Amino acid sequence: MGTEAKPHSERGEGPTSPFPSGLRVMVVDDDPLCLRVVEEMLKRCRYEVRTCNNAASALDLLRENRSGFDLVLSDVYMP
């Protein structure tokens, strides 16, 4: 048996993606490259992504709209 490429639906791509589209995600990281990479990965899953490069801005956004995000991904080691 040879190795076969998985169908788009099994890789999280295409119209039958197993990921829920429209999930609202905030990504917080002080490293701009890491922030951009994670943002692009999440957008491929059809998530709505908001990025912040510092914790204070992220907290302000969360306080303004407490139900504005379904998930927050944050770097633990930030100044």
Residue, then its C-alpha position, 0 to 999 in steps of 0.5 A: m500500500g502506497t501513501e496517499a494524500k488525504p482529501h481536503s476535508e481531512r486536512g481542514e481545507g475545502p468546503t467540508s472542513p472539520f473546523p467551525s468557520g467564523l470562530r472569533v479568535m484573538v492572538v496576543d504575542d509581542d513577536p510580530l513574525c509569530l503573530r503573523v504566522v499564527e494569524e495566517m494559519l487561523k485564517r486558513c481555517r476560516y476563523e475571524v482573527r484579531t491580533c494584538n502585540n501587547a497584553a494591555s491592548a488585548l485586555d482593553l479589547l476584551r473589556e470593551n466587548r466581553s463576548g467578542f471572542d470565542l478563543v484567546l491565544s496568548d504568548v505566556y512570556m511577554p513583557 
